[in-house]
Amino acid sequence: MANIALSVKEFKNSLFFVSVTTILIGSFAGLVRYFVFGNDVIPALTLGLLFSVSWTIAISIWAFQLSWKSQWLAKLTGRPIIQGIWFGHLHTNYDTNDEGETKAIPIAFVIKQTYLGYSLLSYTENQDSRTLVESLSIDDQHEIIQLRYMYEFYIRKPNERKLTTGAAELKLIESGKRLKGHYMTNSPTQGFADLSLVQRSCDGIDTFSAVKKLYQNKHAKG
């Protein structure tokens, strides 16, 4: 999760969080020095603010690395949640004839999200891919949320071995429980993706078979 992917609004929100945290901690520490230890007001508040800087840095590092799974925080900050295990299908023209036919390929996403960025790994039965760049576009006026990313994977066939890159644009719909959109690669292939949320926790899930099993268990219970 090396990339930082924030909109201008989200960057402003993060600065606001840091500023408010610094002021609150500094004011508290300054008031304690003033009322408890009898320091003068100005020196007490000044030392309190200096003291708060290190605490604010520590709290911010901790907060910005947390998994982004809280609905109320997402609503408060305007940062949608895409963290989780997702399962669905690619409807692709890969390895089909030239008559416009497509086939459905089961696919799984493991998306890890913090306030600062994302890590998206996708799996099919035969190949894995990883994202290079991710961004979450938010259109507040029309309430449209789109996940855009570029990714790479290796094609390994008896007569073909090459590194392939692609790009996708998926819309977050149905109250954040479904990702649907299109993709294309330089192979060249293209098609559509449609995935549903299985669960928010990603701990210990890193294979296609593990995601498929979770999906099947969920629907068996439902």
C-alpha positions as CSV (number, residue, x, y, z in Angstrom):
1,M,0.0,0.0,0.0
2,A,2.7,2.4,-1.0
3,N,0.6,4.8,-3.0
4,I,-1.2,7.7,-1.3
5,A,-4.5,8.3,-3.1
6,L,-6.4,11.3,-1.7
7,S,-8.7,13.8,-3.3
8,V,-8.3,17.5,-2.5
9,K,-11.2,17.3,-0.1
10,E,-9.8,14.3,1.7
11,F,-6.4,15.9,1.9
12,K,-8.0,18.9,3.6
13,N,-9.9,16.6,5.9
14,S,-6.6,15.0,7.0
15,L,-5.0,18.3,7.6
16,F,-8.1,19.4,9.6
17,F,-7.8,16.2,11.7
18,V,-4.1,16.8,12.4
19,S,-4.7,20.5,13.3
20,V,-7.6,19.9,15.6
21,T,-5.8,17.0,17.4
22,T,-2.8,19.3,17.9
23,I,-4.9,22.1,19.3
24,L,-6.9,19.8,21.6
25,I,-3.9,18.0,23.1
26,G,-1.9,21.3,23.4
27,S,-4.8,23.1,25.1
28,F,-5.3,20.2,27.5
29,A,-1.6,20.0,28.4
30,G,-1.4,23.8,28.7
31,L,-4.4,24.0,31.1
32,V,-3.0,21.2,33.2
33,R,0.3,23.2,33.6
34,Y,-1.7,26.3,34.4
35,F,-4.1,25.0,36.9
36,V,-2.2,22.1,38.5
37,F,1.4,23.4,38.4
38,G,0.7,27.1,38.5
39,N,2.6,28.1,35.3
40,D,1.8,31.4,33.6
41,V,-0.9,31.1,30.9
42,I,1.3,31.9,27.8
43,P,4.3,29.7,28.7
44,A,1.9,26.9,29.8
45,L,0.0,27.0,26.5
46,T,3.2,27.3,24.5
47,L,4.8,24.3,26.1
48,G,1.5,22.4,25.8
49,L,1.4,23.0,22.0
50,L,5.0,21.9,21.7
51,F,4.2,18.8,23.7
52,S,1.2,18.0,21.6
53,V,3.2,17.9,18.3
54,S,4.9,14.5,19.1
55,W,1.6,13.1,20.4
56,T,-0.3,14.3,17.3
57,I,2.3,12.7,15.0
58,A,2.0,9.4,16.9
59,I,-1.8,9.4,16.9
60,S,-1.9,10.4,13.2
61,I,0.4,7.6,12.2
62,W,-1.7,5.1,14.1
63,A,-5.0,6.5,12.8
64,F,-4.0,6.7,9.1
65,Q,-2.8,3.1,9.1
66,L,-6.0,1.6,10.5
67,S,-8.1,-0.5,8.1
68,W,-10.8,1.7,6.7
69,K,-14.0,-0.2,7.8
70,S,-15.9,2.2,10.0
71,Q,-19.2,3.4,8.4
72,W,-19.5,6.5,10.6
73,L,-15.9,7.6,9.9
74,A,-16.5,7.0,6.2
75,K,-19.6,9.2,6.3
76,L,-18.0,11.9,8.4
77,T,-14.9,12.2,6.2
78,G,-16.5,11.5,2.8
79,R,-14.1,8.6,2.2
80,P,-16.1,5.6,0.9
81,I,-15.2,2.1,2.1
82,I,-14.0,-0.4,-0.5
83,Q,-12.0,-2.6,1.9
84,G,-13.0,-6.2,1.8
85,I,-13.2,-9.5,0.0
86,W,-15.1,-9.4,-3.3
87,F,-16.2,-12.1,-5.6
88,G,-17.8,-12.1,-9.0
89,H,-17.2,-12.6,-12.7
90,L,-15.3,-11.1,-15.7
91,H,-17.3,-11.1,-18.9
92,T,-14.4,-11.1,-21.3
93,N,-13.5,-11.6,-25.0
94,Y,-10.2,-13.2,-24.0
95,D,-9.6,-16.5,-25.8
96,T,-12.9,-16.3,-27.7
97,N,-13.6,-16.0,-31.4
98,D,-13.9,-12.7,-33.3
99,E,-17.8,-12.7,-33.4
100,G,-18.2,-10.6,-30.3
101,E,-18.8,-13.5,-28.0
102,T,-17.7,-13.3,-24.3
103,K,-17.2,-15.8,-21.6
104,A,-17.6,-15.5,-17.8
105,I,-14.5,-16.0,-15.7
106,P,-14.8,-16.1,-11.9
107,I,-12.7,-13.5,-10.2
108,A,-11.8,-12.5,-6.7
109,F,-10.6,-9.1,-5.2
110,V,-8.8,-8.6,-2.0
111,I,-8.8,-4.9,-1.3
112,K,-7.0,-3.5,1.8
113,Q,-7.8,0.2,2.5
114,T,-6.5,2.8,4.9
115,Y,-7.4,6.5,4.9
116,L,-4.3,7.2,2.8
117,G,-4.5,4.5,0.1
118,Y,-5.5,1.1,-1.2
119,S,-3.9,-2.2,-2.1
120,L,-5.9,-4.3,-4.6
121,L,-5.0,-7.9,-5.5
122,S,-7.2,-9.8,-8.0
123,Y,-7.2,-13.6,-8.5
124,T,-8.7,-16.0,-11.0
125,E,-8.2,-19.7,-11.0
126,N,-5.3,-19.4,-13.5
127,Q,-3.6,-16.1,-12.8
128,D,-3.1,-13.3,-10.2
129,S,-2.6,-9.6,-10.8
130,R,-1.6,-6.6,-8.7
131,T,-2.5,-2.9,-9.1
132,L,0.1,-0.3,-9.9
133,V,-2.0,2.8,-9.3
134,E,-5.4,3.2,-7.6
135,S,-7.8,6.1,-7.2
136,L,-11.3,6.6,-5.9
137,S,-13.3,9.2,-7.8
138,I,-16.2,10.8,-5.9
139,D,-18.9,12.9,-7.7
140,D,-20.8,14.4,-4.8
141,Q,-23.3,16.1,-7.1
142,H,-24.5,12.9,-8.7
143,E,-23.5,10.6,-5.8
144,I,-21.3,8.5,-8.1
145,I,-18.2,6.7,-6.7
146,Q,-15.8,5.1,-9.1
147,L,-12.7,2.9,-8.5
148,R,-10.1,3.4,-11.2
149,Y,-6.9,1.5,-11.3
150,M,-4.0,0.2,-13.5
151,Y,-2.7,-3.3,-13.0
152,E,-0.3,-5.9,-14.4
153,F,-0.1,-9.7,-14.7
154,Y,1.8,-12.4,-16.5
155,I,0.2,-14.4,-19.3
156,R,1.6,-17.9,-19.0
157,K,0.5,-20.2,-21.8
158,P,2.4,-22.9,-23.7
159,N,2.7,-20.5,-26.7
160,E,2.7,-17.2,-24.9
161,R,4.5,-15.7,-22.0
162,K,4.4,-11.9,-21.4
163,L,3.8,-9.2,-18.9
164,T,0.4,-7.6,-19.6
165,T,-0.9,-4.3,-18.3
166,G,-4.5,-3.1,-18.0
167,A,-6.9,-0.5,-16.7
168,A,-10.3,-0.7,-15.1
169,E,-13.1,1.6,-14.0
170,L,-15.6,0.1,-11.6
171,K,-18.6,1.9,-10.0
172,L,-19.4,1.3,-6.3
173,I,-23.1,0.7,-6.2
174,E,-25.9,-0.8,-4.0
175,S,-24.9,0.9,-0.8
176,G,-21.2,0.0,-1.3
177,K,-21.9,-3.7,-1.6
178,R,-21.2,-4.1,-5.4
179,L,-18.5,-3.1,-7.9
180,K,-19.4,-3.1,-11.6
181,G,-17.7,-1.6,-14.6
182,H,-15.4,-2.3,-17.5
183,Y,-11.7,-3.1,-18.1
184,M,-9.2,-3.4,-21.0
185,T,-5.7,-4.7,-21.4
186,N,-2.9,-4.3,-24.0
187,S,-3.1,-8.0,-24.9
188,P,-5.6,-6.8,-26.3
189,T,-8.7,-8.0,-24.4
190,Q,-11.6,-6.2,-22.8
191,G,-14.8,-6.8,-21.1
192,F,-16.9,-6.1,-18.0
193,A,-16.5,-6.9,-14.3
194,D,-19.2,-7.5,-11.7
195,L,-18.3,-8.3,-8.1
196,S,-20.2,-8.4,-4.8
197,L,-18.9,-7.9,-1.3
198,V,-18.3,-11.1,0.7
199,Q,-16.9,-9.6,3.9
200,R,-14.8,-6.6,5.2
201,S,-12.1,-8.5,6.9
202,C,-9.1,-9.6,4.7
203,D,-7.1,-11.3,7.3
204,G,-5.4,-14.5,6.0
205,I,-7.2,-14.4,2.6
206,D,-4.7,-14.4,-0.3
207,T,-5.9,-17.0,-2.8
208,F,-8.7,-17.5,-5.3
209,S,-9.9,-20.7,-3.7
210,A,-10.1,-19.1,-0.2
211,V,-12.3,-16.3,-1.5
212,K,-14.5,-18.6,-3.5
213,K,-15.0,-20.8,-0.4
214,L,-16.0,-17.7,1.7
215,Y,-18.4,-16.7,-1.1
216,Q,-20.0,-20.2,-1.3
217,N,-20.3,-20.5,2.5
218,K,-22.0,-17.1,2.7
219,H,-24.6,-17.9,0.0
220,A,-25.1,-21.4,1.5
221,K,-26.1,-19.8,4.8
222,G,-28.2,-17.1,3.1
